């Protein structure tokens, strides 16, 4: 097989996923890998051989599902605002924000394959999503709202995020995080807004349901 590139990934994604609605956000359709697809079960060596980083974009993670649900149920969070969906993955939260009436949505992820996956997913939902493929931590393009699902899984990453989120909050941005109890979620400075029981894939998580909280940086 010829090594994949982000530009040649479209057919690979179509062949290795199915268009389906995440359990907690039935209003959104995503190209996802399910039990019928072995995408996540492939070994790291196999993924390297075909030129594919771990395909986080092929799954609807619990934090993203909870955050997308909150945005859909509370459209005033994003309506008419400029929104950044940070570490977007599949684009689920970005698509939810667009459907909820955001004035403009940017999906940011450093995995270049997310550009193709998010393009396919936004097309399936009839919404326009811009893609940012650079590391935007520490930058500020004037977003009104920053949405981040499942970002506190790694301490060095969390340590980079917190000062950035604090700076954005201080100048007036609203920061919303969806988190299913990841290890490095901050212990203070967060206001809980909603709690969801989100169905997930056992292959990815330690249970079939993850209790997921949506937090606002206070």
VEXZA-69505 format. One record per atom (N, C-alpha, C): atom name; residue in three letters; x, y, z. Coordinates in Angstrom, 3 decimals. Each point is the difference from the previous one (the first is absolute). Last residue first. Layout:
BEGIN
[CA ALA [X Y Z]],
...
END
This chain:
BEGIN
[N UNK [-13.832 29.697 35.388]],
[CA UNK [-0.609 1.084 0.767]],
[C UNK [0.948 1.189 0.133]],
[N UNK [-0.932 -4.176 -3.658]],
[CA UNK [1.063 0.638 0.772]],
[C UNK [-0.570 1.238 0.662]],
[N UNK [-2.966 -4.350 -1.166]],
[CA UNK [0.346 1.342 -0.485]],
[C UNK [1.115 0.570 0.861]],
[N UNK [-1.898 -5.332 -1.292]],
[CA UNK [0.469 1.023 0.927]],
[C UNK [0.193 1.320 -0.731]],
[N UNK [-2.489 -5.236 -0.340]],
[CA UNK [0.361 1.209 -0.752]],
[C UNK [0.287 1.101 1.021]],
[N UNK [0.217 -5.656 0.443]],
[CA UNK [-0.424 1.318 0.489]],
[C UNK [0.449 1.072 -0.977]],
[N UNK [-1.037 -5.732 0.241]],
[CA UNK [0.717 1.118 -0.635]],
[C UNK [-0.577 1.326 0.467]],
[N UNK [0.308 -5.708 0.720]],
[CA UNK [-0.653 1.180 0.610]],
[C UNK [0.824 1.227 -0.405]],
[N UNK [-0.335 -4.751 -2.734]],
[CA UNK [0.884 0.919 0.723]],
[C UNK [-0.818 1.188 0.518]],
[N UNK [-0.594 -5.491 -1.868]],
[CA UNK [-0.630 1.301 0.239]],
[C UNK [0.967 0.854 0.818]],
[N UNK [1.261 -4.324 -1.258]],
[CA UNK [-0.878 0.268 -1.136]],
[C UNK [-0.710 1.343 0.126]],
[N UNK [5.062 -1.183 1.979]],
[CA UNK [-1.399 -0.335 0.269]],
[C UNK [-0.819 0.318 -1.244]],
[N UNK [4.651 0.964 0.314]],
[CA UNK [-0.021 -1.075 0.984]],
[C UNK [-1.422 -0.403 0.381]],
[N UNK [1.719 1.961 -4.979]],
[CA UNK [-0.151 0.460 1.370]],
[C UNK [-0.044 -1.210 0.938]],
[N UNK [0.480 -0.504 -4.751]],
[CA UNK [0.708 1.258 0.233]],
[C UNK [0.015 0.411 1.463]],
[N UNK [-2.242 -3.927 -1.716]],
[CA UNK [1.351 -0.111 -0.540]],
[C UNK [0.833 1.239 0.307]],
[N UNK [-4.670 -0.261 1.008]],
[CA UNK [0.860 -0.623 1.011]],
[C UNK [1.440 -0.140 -0.488]],
[N UNK [-3.488 3.889 -1.475]],
[CA UNK [0.475 -1.291 -0.476]],
[C UNK [0.976 -0.593 1.002]],
[N UNK [-4.214 3.423 1.287]],
[CA UNK [1.291 0.017 -0.696]],
[C UNK [0.365 -1.426 -0.420]],
[N UNK [-4.293 3.476 2.160]],
[CA UNK [0.405 -1.310 -0.500]],
[C UNK [1.295 0.127 -0.798]],
[N UNK [-1.729 3.319 4.057]],
[CA UNK [0.270 -0.115 -1.436]],
[C UNK [0.450 -1.415 -0.358]],
[N UNK [-2.562 3.363 3.796]],
[CA UNK [0.467 -1.383 -0.058]],
[C UNK [0.144 -0.353 -1.472]],
[N UNK [0.250 5.079 2.470]],
[CA UNK [-0.631 -0.948 -0.913]],
[C UNK [0.589 -1.393 0.205]],
[N UNK [-0.470 5.439 2.248]],
[CA UNK [0.597 -1.327 0.116]],
[C UNK [-0.790 -0.952 -0.877]],
[N UNK [1.003 5.777 0.627]],
[CA UNK [-0.878 -1.125 -0.324]],
[C UNK [0.783 -1.292 0.159]],
[N UNK [1.803 4.271 1.388]],
[CA UNK [-1.227 0.457 -0.652]],
[C UNK [-0.990 -1.126 -0.273]],
[N UNK [4.530 1.560 3.449]],
[CA UNK [-0.710 -1.059 -0.720]],
[C UNK [-1.328 0.507 -0.556]],
[N UNK [4.732 2.700 0.938]],
[CA UNK [-1.407 -0.048 0.423]],
[C UNK [-0.710 -1.100 -0.779]],
[N UNK [5.464 1.308 1.534]],
[CA UNK [-0.968 -0.488 -0.971]],
[C UNK [-1.397 -0.040 0.603]],
[N UNK [4.310 1.026 2.231]],
[CA UNK [-0.203 0.989 -1.053]],
[C UNK [-0.984 -0.418 -1.070]],
[N UNK [2.862 -3.739 2.727]],
[CA UNK [-0.669 1.235 0.419]],
[C UNK [-0.185 0.906 -1.213]],
[N UNK [2.116 -4.289 -0.263]],
[CA UNK [-0.810 -0.243 1.199]],
[C UNK [-0.741 1.248 0.475]],
[N UNK [1.693 -1.775 -5.173]],
[CA UNK [0.307 0.877 1.139]],
[C UNK [-0.966 -0.230 1.150]],
[N UNK [1.249 -3.951 -3.395]],
[CA UNK [-0.958 1.102 0.067]],
[C UNK [0.329 0.875 1.203]],
[N UNK [2.226 -4.179 -1.489]],
[CA UNK [0.653 1.288 0.203]],
[C UNK [-0.953 1.188 -0.148]],
[N UNK [-1.147 -4.868 -0.503]],
[CA UNK [0.856 0.132 1.185]],
[C UNK [0.455 1.422 0.290]],
[N UNK [-4.786 -1.232 -2.343]],
[CA UNK [1.404 -0.207 -0.347]],
[C UNK [0.890 0.445 1.169]],
[N UNK [-5.108 -0.231 -0.638]],
[CA UNK [0.810 -0.401 1.140]],
[C UNK [1.435 -0.309 -0.345]],
[N UNK [-3.138 1.480 -3.362]],
[CA UNK [-0.564 -1.181 0.661]],
[C UNK [0.856 -0.514 1.150]],
[N UNK [-1.043 4.998 -2.800]],
[CA UNK [1.000 -0.898 0.578]],
[C UNK [-0.665 -1.167 0.728]],
[N UNK [-0.381 4.940 -3.224]],
[CA UNK [-0.711 -1.245 0.270]],
[C UNK [0.997 -1.037 0.476]],
[N UNK [-0.171 5.735 -0.064]],
[CA UNK [0.740 -1.252 -0.108]],
[C UNK [-0.948 -1.165 0.262]],
[N UNK [0.283 5.738 -1.283]],
[CA UNK [-0.822 -1.132 0.429]],
[C UNK [0.753 -1.300 -0.282]],
[N UNK [0.654 5.774 0.346]],
[CA UNK [0.669 -1.281 -0.207]],
[C UNK [-0.888 -1.107 0.566]],
[N UNK [-0.201 5.541 -1.829]],
[CA UNK [-0.598 -1.039 0.830]],
[C UNK [0.656 -1.336 -0.369]],
[N UNK [2.101 5.249 -0.347]],
[CA UNK [-0.514 -1.197 -0.667]],
[C UNK [-0.648 -0.929 1.015]],
[N UNK [2.311 4.269 1.061]],
[CA UNK [-1.438 -0.012 -0.260]],
[C UNK [-0.554 -1.188 -0.749]],
[N UNK [4.535 1.224 1.919]],
[CA UNK [-0.334 1.047 -0.958]],
[C UNK [-1.454 -0.099 -0.499]],
[N UNK [1.759 -3.143 3.154]],
[CA UNK [0.232 1.329 0.566]],
[C UNK [-0.347 1.109 -0.975]],
[N UNK [-0.134 -4.582 -1.340]],
[CA UNK [-1.104 0.326 0.899]],
[C UNK [0.132 1.426 0.517]],
[N UNK [3.514 -1.734 -2.569]],
[CA UNK [-1.184 0.233 -0.837]],
[C UNK [-1.190 0.410 0.857]],
[N UNK [3.901 -1.234 2.276]],
[CA UNK [0.215 1.249 -0.743]],
[C UNK [-1.203 0.340 -0.853]],
[N UNK [0.025 -4.132 2.260]],
[CA UNK [-0.118 1.100 0.961]],
[C UNK [0.151 1.353 -0.694]],
[N UNK [0.715 -3.952 -2.511]],
[CA UNK [-1.422 0.186 0.296]],
[C UNK [-0.199 1.182 0.954]],
[N UNK [4.421 -1.160 -0.844]],
[CA UNK [-0.643 0.517 -1.215]],
[C UNK [-1.481 0.257 0.236]],
[N UNK [2.571 -2.082 3.401]],
[CA UNK [0.318 1.437 -0.126]],
[C UNK [-0.668 0.630 -1.219]],
[N UNK [-0.718 -4.728 0.576]],
[CA UNK [-0.579 0.825 1.062]],
[C UNK [0.377 1.480 -0.091]],
[N UNK [1.676 -3.600 -3.019]],
[CA UNK [-1.342 0.540 -0.249]],
[C UNK [-0.433 1.027 1.038]],
[N UNK [4.137 -2.485 0.279]],
[CA UNK [0.052 1.021 -1.057]],
[C UNK [-1.354 0.681 -0.171]],
[N UNK [0.355 -3.586 3.020]],
[CA UNK [0.809 1.107 0.518]],
[C UNK [0.172 1.112 -1.033]],
[N UNK [-2.169 -4.037 -1.222]],
[CA UNK [-0.843 0.789 0.903]],
[C UNK [0.752 1.213 0.536]],
[N UNK [2.448 -3.058 -2.554]],
[CA UNK [-0.981 0.697 -0.845]],
[C UNK [-0.891 0.895 0.852]],
[N UNK [3.093 -2.794 2.202]],
[CA UNK [0.678 1.083 -0.713]],
[C UNK [-0.947 0.807 -0.877]],
[N UNK [-1.931 -3.793 2.292]],
[CA UNK [0.420 1.106 0.863]],
[C UNK [0.760 1.104 -0.745]],
[N UNK [-4.037 -3.162 -1.924]],
[CA UNK [1.464 -0.047 0.038]],
[C UNK [0.507 1.218 0.770]],
[N UNK [-4.656 -0.758 -1.037]],
[CA UNK [0.448 -1.378 0.147]],
[C UNK [1.504 -0.120 0.227]],
[N UNK [-3.679 3.686 -0.866]],
[CA UNK [0.818 -0.070 1.219]],
[C UNK [0.459 -1.423 0.314]],
[N UNK [-3.026 1.638 -3.663]],
[CA UNK [1.361 0.526 -0.197]],
[C UNK [0.912 -0.173 1.214]],
[N UNK [-5.074 -0.862 -1.742]],
[CA UNK [1.000 -1.044 0.273]],
[C UNK [1.435 0.473 -0.190]],
[N UNK [-3.202 3.429 -1.978]],
[CA UNK [-0.451 -1.283 0.528]],
[C UNK [1.160 -0.959 0.196]],
[N UNK [-1.194 5.590 -0.676]],
[CA UNK [1.063 -1.000 0.049]],
[C UNK [-0.526 -1.273 0.655]],
[N UNK [-1.173 5.443 -2.096]],
[CA UNK [-0.557 -1.280 0.423]],
[C UNK [1.102 -1.045 -0.054]],
[N UNK [-0.664 5.727 0.114]],
[CA UNK [0.896 -1.127 -0.266]],
[C UNK [-0.627 -1.248 0.612]],
[N UNK [-1.673 5.313 -1.672]],
[CA UNK [-0.229 -1.238 0.759]],
[C UNK [1.049 -1.032 -0.415]],
[N UNK [0.195 4.341 -1.802]],
[CA UNK [-0.915 0.307 1.105]],
[C UNK [-0.147 -1.188 0.939]],
[N UNK [4.400 1.357 -3.200]],
[CA UNK [-1.179 -0.844 0.146]],
[C UNK [-0.841 0.456 1.187]],
[N UNK [4.329 1.785 -2.029]],
[CA UNK [-1.205 0.748 0.335]],
[C UNK [-1.254 -0.839 0.128]],
[N UNK [4.594 -1.503 -0.783]],
[CA UNK [-0.558 0.600 -1.211]],
[C UNK [-1.340 0.674 0.267]],
[N UNK [4.665 -1.960 2.639]],
[CA UNK [-1.321 0.584 0.236]],
[C UNK [-0.464 0.708 -1.267]],
[N UNK [3.974 -3.893 2.292]],
[CA UNK [-0.414 1.016 -0.964]],
[C UNK [-1.394 0.519 0.347]],
[N UNK [2.255 -3.573 2.372]],
[CA UNK [0.738 1.235 0.214]],
[C UNK [-0.369 1.109 -0.964]],
[N UNK [-0.907 -4.872 -1.583]],
[CA UNK [0.136 0.327 1.423]],
[C UNK [0.883 1.237 0.145]],
[N UNK [-1.191 -2.382 -4.170]],
[CA UNK [-0.449 1.369 0.295]],
[C UNK [0.075 0.344 1.482]],
[N UNK [2.070 -3.371 -4.050]],
[CA UNK [-0.109 0.032 1.456]],
[C UNK [-0.353 1.430 0.412]],
[N UNK [-1.543 -1.685 -4.896]],
[CA UNK [1.211 0.340 0.756]],
[C UNK [-0.265 -0.054 1.503]],
[N UNK [-3.165 -0.544 -3.862]],
[CA UNK [0.838 -1.165 0.225]],
[C UNK [1.284 0.277 0.750]],
[N UNK [-5.383 1.720 -1.005]],
[CA UNK [1.293 0.554 0.367]],
[C UNK [0.907 -1.149 0.408]],
[N UNK [-4.996 0.888 -2.924]],
[CA UNK [0.955 -0.880 0.694]],
[C UNK [1.312 0.726 0.231]],
[N UNK [-5.706 1.153 -0.730]],
[CA UNK [1.381 0.267 -0.402]],
[C UNK [0.928 -0.907 0.801]],
[N UNK [-5.310 -0.707 -1.454]],
[CA UNK [0.960 0.032 1.098]],
[C UNK [1.371 0.317 -0.586]],
[N UNK [-5.669 -0.210 -1.305]],
[CA UNK [1.328 0.459 -0.414]],
[C UNK [0.893 0.124 1.226]],
[N UNK [-4.503 -3.349 -1.187]],
[CA UNK [0.488 1.193 0.689]],
[C UNK [1.404 0.330 -0.502]],
[N UNK [-3.055 -3.997 -0.859]],
[CA UNK [-0.419 1.224 -0.673]],
[C UNK [0.417 1.270 0.698]],
[N UNK [0.875 -4.866 0.920]],
[CA UNK [-0.957 0.735 0.836]],
[C UNK [-0.435 1.327 -0.613]],
[N UNK [3.218 -2.952 -2.045]],
[CA UNK [-1.128 -0.884 0.308]],
[C UNK [-1.085 0.719 0.797]],
[N UNK [4.089 2.243 -0.924]],
[CA UNK [-0.775 -0.178 -1.230]],
[C UNK [-1.244 -0.851 0.260]],
[N UNK [3.117 0.465 3.431]],
[CA UNK [-0.755 1.246 -0.154]],
[C UNK [-0.862 -0.049 -1.254]],
[N UNK [2.832 -3.669 0.773]],
[CA UNK [-1.065 0.071 0.994]],
[C UNK [-0.811 1.284 -0.107]],
[N UNK [3.794 -0.680 -2.828]],
[CA UNK [-1.049 -0.971 -0.313]],
[C UNK [-1.172 0.118 0.970]],
[N UNK [3.742 2.680 0.887]],
[CA UNK [-0.628 0.413 -1.246]],
[C UNK [-1.130 -0.928 -0.392]],
[N UNK [2.643 -1.130 3.663]],
[CA UNK [-0.934 1.079 0.343]],
[C UNK [-0.678 0.523 -1.256]],
[N UNK [3.303 -3.287 -0.612]],
[CA UNK [-1.123 -0.556 0.756]],
[C UNK [-1.036 1.080 0.320]],
[N UNK [4.029 1.340 -2.100]],
[CA UNK [-0.828 -0.795 -0.896]],
[C UNK [-1.228 -0.527 0.722]],
[N UNK [3.093 2.368 2.577]],
[CA UNK [-0.521 0.907 -1.030]],
[C UNK [-0.930 -0.749 -0.946]],
[N UNK [2.473 -2.328 3.310]],
[CA UNK [-1.260 0.576 0.474]],
[C UNK [-0.598 0.961 -1.028]],
[N UNK [4.295 -1.995 -0.491]],
[CA UNK [-1.097 -0.821 -0.519]],
[C UNK [-1.353 0.499 0.483]],
[N UNK [4.177 1.933 1.503]],
[CA UNK [-0.453 0.481 -1.306]],
[C UNK [-1.127 -0.829 -0.602]],
[N UNK [1.233 1.110 5.191]],
[CA UNK [0.014 -1.165 -0.890]],
[C UNK [-0.517 0.430 -1.366]],
[N UNK [0.008 3.003 3.683]],
[CA UNK [1.321 -0.096 -0.621]],
[C UNK [0.138 -1.251 -0.871]],
[N UNK [-4.410 3.249 1.103]],
[CA UNK [0.604 -1.261 0.403]],
[C UNK [1.339 -0.131 -0.718]],
[N UNK [-4.836 3.368 0.548]],
[CA UNK [1.471 -0.041 0.055]],
[C UNK [0.462 -1.374 0.451]],
[N UNK [-4.478 2.850 -2.231]],
[CA UNK [0.383 -1.250 0.633]],
[C UNK [1.519 -0.110 -0.062]],
[N UNK [-3.751 4.242 -0.267]],
[CA UNK [1.297 -0.531 -0.406]],
[C UNK [0.257 -1.273 0.799]],
[N UNK [-4.512 3.344 -1.409]],
[CA UNK [0.602 -1.052 0.813]],
[C UNK [1.323 -0.427 -0.627]],
[N UNK [-4.124 4.230 0.178]],
[CA UNK [1.109 -0.621 -0.717]],
[C UNK [0.662 -1.000 0.917]],
[N UNK [-4.094 1.985 1.211]],
[CA UNK [0.260 0.865 -1.159]],
[C UNK [1.114 -0.562 -0.869]],
[N UNK [-3.377 -3.104 3.011]],
[CA UNK [1.222 0.801 0.122]],
[C UNK [0.224 0.817 -1.271]],
[N UNK [-3.739 -3.252 1.192]],
[CA UNK [-0.092 1.382 -0.443]],
[C UNK [1.225 0.863 0.204]],
[N UNK [-1.098 -4.926 0.679]],
[CA UNK [-0.632 0.821 1.035]],
[C UNK [0.024 1.489 -0.324]],
[N UNK [2.104 -3.257 -2.787]],
[CA UNK [-1.434 -0.283 -0.018]],
[C UNK [-0.752 0.865 1.007]],
[N UNK [4.692 0.240 -0.055]],
[CA UNK [-0.536 0.556 -1.242]],
[C UNK [-1.504 -0.205 -0.069]],
[N UNK [2.252 -1.970 3.606]],
[CA UNK [-0.004 1.464 0.132]],
[C UNK [-0.574 0.662 -1.247]],
[N UNK [0.597 -4.667 -0.059]],
[CA UNK [-1.075 0.362 0.923]],
[C UNK [-0.100 1.513 0.146]],
[N UNK [3.598 -1.650 -2.441]],
[CA UNK [-1.247 -0.154 -0.759]],
[C UNK [-1.196 0.361 0.876]],
[N UNK [4.212 -0.079 2.063]],
[CA UNK [-0.068 1.103 -0.964]],
[C UNK [-1.302 -0.044 -0.790]],
[N UNK [0.969 -3.567 2.871]],
[CA UNK [-0.390 1.195 0.766]],
[C UNK [-0.105 1.214 -0.921]],
[N UNK [1.405 -4.127 -2.008]],
[CA UNK [-1.326 -0.107 0.607]],
[C UNK [-0.436 1.292 0.685]],
[N UNK [4.198 -1.416 -2.483]],
[CA UNK [-0.764 1.206 -0.283]],
[C UNK [-1.371 0.005 0.630]],
[N UNK [3.755 -3.286 0.330]],
[CA UNK [-0.996 -0.244 -1.054]],
[C UNK [-0.719 1.259 -0.447]],
[N UNK [3.992 1.152 2.773]],
[CA UNK [-0.187 -1.404 -0.345]],
[C UNK [-0.935 -0.187 -1.180]],
[N UNK [1.665 4.072 2.832]],
[CA UNK [-1.336 -0.296 -0.517]],
[C UNK [-0.231 -1.464 -0.348]],
[N UNK [3.012 3.501 2.591]],
[CA UNK [0.223 -1.449 -0.029]],
[C UNK [-1.259 -0.688 -0.510]],
[N UNK [-1.569 4.566 0.901]],
[CA UNK [1.408 -0.359 0.162]],
[C UNK [0.156 -1.509 0.130]],
[N UNK [-3.504 3.770 -2.072]],
[CA UNK [-0.073 -1.350 0.559]],
[C UNK [1.418 -0.531 0.031]],
[N UNK [-2.154 5.193 -0.219]],
[CA UNK [1.112 -0.903 -0.257]],
[C UNK [-0.308 -1.329 0.670]],
[N UNK [-3.166 4.515 -1.744]],
[CA UNK [0.273 -1.160 0.848]],
[C UNK [1.243 -0.737 -0.479]],
[N UNK [-3.218 4.829 -0.113]],
[CA UNK [1.142 -0.625 -0.678]],
[C UNK [0.552 -1.076 0.923]],
[N UNK [-5.337 1.740 -0.044]],
[CA UNK [1.352 0.217 0.511]],
[C UNK [1.049 -0.708 -0.859]],
[N UNK [-5.040 -0.079 -0.133]],
[CA UNK [0.506 1.293 -0.436]],
[C UNK [1.435 0.285 0.397]],
[N UNK [-2.064 -3.866 2.677]],
[CA UNK [-0.748 0.669 -1.074]],
[C UNK [0.563 1.391 -0.292]],
[N UNK [1.365 -3.382 3.493]],
[CA UNK [0.810 0.284 -1.185]],
[C UNK [-0.705 0.847 -1.057]],
[N UNK [-1.917 -1.237 4.323]],
[CA UNK [1.422 -0.084 0.311]],
[C UNK [0.858 0.475 -1.170]],
[N UNK [-4.781 -0.625 -0.184]],
[CA UNK [0.452 1.342 0.344]],
[C UNK [1.473 0.051 0.371]],
[N UNK [-2.444 -4.111 -0.877]],
[CA UNK [0.592 0.665 -1.155]],
[C UNK [0.466 1.420 0.270]],
[N UNK [-1.100 -4.532 2.617]],
[CA UNK [0.152 1.382 0.479]],
[C UNK [0.625 0.847 -1.105]],
[N UNK [-0.820 -4.618 -0.696]],
[CA UNK [-1.105 0.286 0.923]],
[C UNK [0.008 1.437 0.507]],
[N UNK [3.474 -1.595 -2.866]],
[CA UNK [-1.259 -0.156 -0.721]],
[C UNK [-1.197 0.374 0.876]],
[N UNK [4.276 -0.015 1.968]],
[CA UNK [-0.113 1.089 -0.972]],
[C UNK [-1.321 -0.088 -0.765]],
[N UNK [1.077 -3.500 2.979]],
[CA UNK [-0.269 1.240 0.733]],
[C UNK [-0.208 1.171 -0.963]],
[N UNK [1.290 -4.149 -1.793]],
[CA UNK [-1.377 -0.060 0.508]],
[C UNK [-0.364 1.305 0.709]],
[N UNK [4.433 -0.553 -1.398]],
[CA UNK [-0.880 0.230 -1.146]],
[C UNK [-1.470 -0.005 0.427]],
[N UNK [3.195 -1.107 3.249]],
[CA UNK [0.098 1.416 -0.344]],
[C UNK [-0.901 0.341 -1.181]],
[N UNK [0.338 -4.531 1.322]],
[CA UNK [-0.652 0.798 1.028]],
[C UNK [-0.009 1.475 -0.337]],
[N UNK [2.326 -2.920 -2.870]],
[CA UNK [-1.443 -0.233 -0.074]],
[C UNK [-0.747 0.840 1.036]],
[N UNK [4.705 0.115 0.061]],
[CA UNK [-0.543 0.697 -1.153]],
[C UNK [-1.497 -0.193 -0.136]],
[N UNK [2.289 -2.364 3.366]],
[CA UNK [0.015 1.433 0.286]],
[C UNK [-0.580 0.818 -1.137]],
[N UNK [0.454 -4.742 -0.566]],
[CA UNK [-1.026 0.371 0.969]],
[C UNK [-0.045 1.503 0.265]],
[N UNK [1.632 -1.822 -4.813]],
[CA UNK [0.441 -0.158 1.378]],
[C UNK [-1.016 0.598 0.962]],
[N UNK [-0.042 -2.053 -5.048]],
[CA UNK [-0.668 1.089 0.721]],
[C UNK [0.292 -0.193 1.487]],
[N UNK [2.998 -1.575 -4.567]],
[CA UNK [-0.817 -0.379 1.142]],
[C UNK [-0.603 1.243 0.651]],
[N UNK [3.269 -0.104 -3.609]],
[CA UNK [-0.941 -1.030 -0.429]],
[C UNK [-0.954 -0.427 1.112]],
[N UNK [3.807 3.169 0.262]],
[CA UNK [-1.119 0.598 -0.729]],
[C UNK [-1.070 -1.012 -0.370]],
[N UNK [4.258 -1.137 1.991]],
[CA UNK [-0.937 0.525 1.005]],
[C UNK [-1.251 0.582 -0.652]],
[N UNK [4.010 -3.204 -1.586]],
[CA UNK [-1.163 0.677 -0.608]],
[C UNK [-1.039 0.457 1.023]],
[N UNK [5.660 -0.594 -0.197]],
[CA UNK [-1.171 -0.592 0.661]],
[C UNK [-1.273 0.761 -0.384]],
[N UNK [3.531 0.588 -3.707]],
[CA UNK [0.086 0.156 1.451]],
[C UNK [-1.210 -0.678 0.653]],
[N UNK [2.056 -1.402 -4.847]],
[CA UNK [-1.150 0.563 0.704]],
[C UNK [0.285 0.150 1.487]],
[N UNK [2.441 -2.144 -3.995]],
[CA UNK [0.181 1.442 0.135]],
[C UNK [-1.097 0.703 0.756]],
[N UNK [0.940 -4.830 -1.002]],
[CA UNK [-0.872 0.677 -0.974]],
[C UNK [0.049 1.520 0.137]],
[N UNK [2.655 -2.650 2.887]],
[CA UNK [0.280 -0.494 -1.350]],
[C UNK [-0.863 0.687 -1.055]],
[N UNK [-0.686 0.783 4.648]],
[CA UNK [1.201 0.681 -0.490]],
[C UNK [0.270 -0.390 -1.449]],
[N UNK [-3.470 -2.237 2.164]],
[CA UNK [-0.366 1.395 -0.256]],
[C UNK [1.187 0.782 -0.545]],
[N UNK [0.723 -4.429 1.357]],
[CA UNK [-0.819 0.039 -1.215]],
[C UNK [-0.371 1.438 -0.365]],
[N UNK [2.285 -0.736 4.051]],
[CA UNK [0.880 -0.227 -1.148]],
[C UNK [-0.771 0.065 -1.318]],
[N UNK [-2.364 0.238 4.071]],
[CA UNK [0.721 1.249 -0.259]],
[C UNK [0.910 -0.144 -1.217]],
[N UNK [-4.184 -3.220 0.047]],
[CA UNK [1.136 0.278 0.872]],
[C UNK [0.651 1.325 -0.384]],
[N UNK [-5.300 -1.108 -0.597]],
[CA UNK [1.273 -0.162 -0.687]],
[C UNK [1.155 0.373 0.929]],
[N UNK [-4.654 0.534 1.111]],
[CA UNK [0.651 -1.227 0.427]],
[C UNK [1.335 -0.243 -0.707]],
[N UNK [-3.031 3.646 -0.977]],
[CA UNK [0.682 0.235 1.278]],
[C UNK [0.772 -1.235 0.453]],
[N UNK [-2.457 -0.287 -4.096]],
[CA UNK [0.938 1.115 -0.068]],
[C UNK [0.766 0.181 1.299]],
[N UNK [-3.391 -3.307 -1.928]],
[CA UNK [1.122 -0.344 0.870]],
[C UNK [0.996 1.140 0.146]],
[N UNK [-5.626 -0.609 -0.877]],
[CA UNK [1.235 0.503 -0.588]],
[C UNK [1.151 -0.247 0.964]],
[N UNK [-4.534 -1.028 1.045]],
[CA UNK [0.154 -0.621 -1.317]],
[C UNK [1.309 0.420 -0.677]],
[N UNK [-1.545 1.770 4.215]],
[CA UNK [0.475 -1.371 0.168]],
[C UNK [0.244 -0.699 -1.338]],
[N UNK [0.258 5.132 -0.533]],
[CA UNK [-0.751 -0.750 1.008]],
[C UNK [0.547 -1.427 0.067]],
[N UNK [1.352 5.341 -1.815]],
[CA UNK [0.359 -1.419 -0.014]],
[C UNK [-0.785 -0.690 1.108]],
[N UNK [-1.560 4.620 -2.719]],
[CA UNK [0.601 -0.602 1.188]],
[C UNK [0.363 -1.456 -0.256]],
[N UNK [-1.908 4.957 -2.130]],
[CA UNK [0.654 -1.194 -0.527]],
[C UNK [0.812 -0.607 1.142]],
[N UNK [-4.495 3.011 0.857]],
[CA UNK [1.456 -0.015 -0.100]],
[C UNK [0.451 -1.285 -0.683]],
[N UNK [-4.642 3.474 1.281]],
[CA UNK [0.519 -1.203 -0.651]],
[C UNK [1.512 0.119 -0.151]],
[N UNK [-4.100 2.276 3.430]],
[CA UNK [1.236 0.142 -0.775]],
[C UNK [0.389 -1.354 -0.599]],
[N UNK [-3.737 0.696 3.003]],
[CA UNK [-0.192 1.002 -1.051]],
[C UNK [1.185 0.114 -0.945]],
[N UNK [-0.250 -2.817 4.024]],
[CA UNK [-0.589 -0.600 -1.203]],
[C UNK [-0.237 0.992 -1.133]],
[N UNK [2.934 -0.575 4.477]],
[CA UNK [-0.268 1.168 -0.848]],
[C UNK [-0.603 -0.489 -1.327]],
[N UNK [1.387 -2.993 3.487]],
[CA UNK [-0.510 1.110 0.807]],
[C UNK [-0.346 1.240 -0.825]],
[N UNK [1.785 -4.181 -1.969]],
[CA UNK [-1.155 -0.310 0.842]],
[C UNK [-0.614 1.213 0.696]],
[N UNK [2.430 0.577 -4.759]],
[CA UNK [0.473 -0.363 1.332]],
[C UNK [-1.198 -0.192 0.932]],
[N UNK [-0.493 -0.818 -5.274]],
[CA UNK [-0.182 1.027 1.027]],
[C UNK [0.603 -0.478 1.314]],
[N UNK [1.617 -1.338 -5.250]],
[CA UNK [-0.942 -0.322 1.075]],
[C UNK [-0.074 1.153 0.994]],
[N UNK [2.576 -2.255 -4.687]],
[CA UNK [-0.666 1.246 0.390]],
[C UNK [-1.074 -0.334 1.025]],
[N UNK [4.662 -2.795 -0.675]],
[CA UNK [-1.392 0.051 -0.454]],
[C UNK [-0.606 1.308 0.489]],
[N UNK [5.338 -2.036 -1.252]],
[CA UNK [-0.960 0.536 0.959]],
[C UNK [-1.402 -0.144 -0.573]],
[N UNK [4.015 -1.131 -2.415]],
[CA UNK [0.265 -0.539 1.331]],
[C UNK [-0.900 0.559 1.089]],
[N UNK [-0.004 1.272 -4.789]],
[CA UNK [0.055 -1.467 0.004]],
[C UNK [0.068 -0.587 1.408]],
[N UNK [0.091 4.749 -0.750]],
[CA UNK [-1.296 -0.523 -0.437]],
[C UNK [-0.035 -1.528 0.080]],
[N UNK [4.080 2.139 0.918]],
[CA UNK [-0.973 0.284 1.056]],
[C UNK [-1.364 -0.568 -0.374]],
[N UNK [3.359 -0.293 -3.237]],
[CA UNK [0.315 -0.864 1.137]],
[C UNK [-1.019 0.203 1.112]],
[N UNK [-0.193 2.846 -3.715]],
[CA UNK [-0.554 -1.322 -0.298]],
[C UNK [0.273 -0.980 1.126]],
[N UNK [1.800 4.408 0.491]],
[CA UNK [-1.463 0.022 -0.111]],
[C UNK [-0.581 -1.400 -0.223]],
[N UNK [4.802 1.462 0.340]],
[CA UNK [-0.673 -0.725 1.079]],
[C UNK [-1.505 -0.135 -0.193]],
[N UNK [3.865 2.271 -2.397]],
[CA UNK [-0.504 -1.234 -0.588]],
[C UNK [-0.878 -0.783 0.981]],
[N UNK [2.125 4.151 1.164]],
[CA UNK [-0.733 0.293 -1.228]],
[C UNK [-0.572 -1.259 -0.646]],
[N UNK [2.738 -0.159 3.974]],
[CA UNK [-1.279 0.657 0.285]],
[C UNK [-0.829 0.234 -1.260]],
[N UNK [3.146 -4.057 -0.366]],
[CA UNK [0.285 1.388 0.310]],
[C UNK [-1.336 0.647 0.350]],
[N UNK [2.062 -5.437 -0.281]],
[CA UNK [-1.021 1.049 -0.002]],
[C UNK [0.639 1.374 0.183]],
[N UNK [2.360 -4.392 -2.326]],
[CA UNK [-0.127 0.726 1.267]],
[C UNK [-1.024 1.119 -0.141]],
[N UNK [-0.379 -4.440 -2.947]],
[CA UNK [0.712 1.270 -0.023]],
[C UNK [-0.232 0.739 1.311]],
[N UNK [-0.159 -5.406 -0.449]],
[CA UNK [-0.847 1.202 0.000]],
[C UNK [0.882 1.251 0.000]],
END
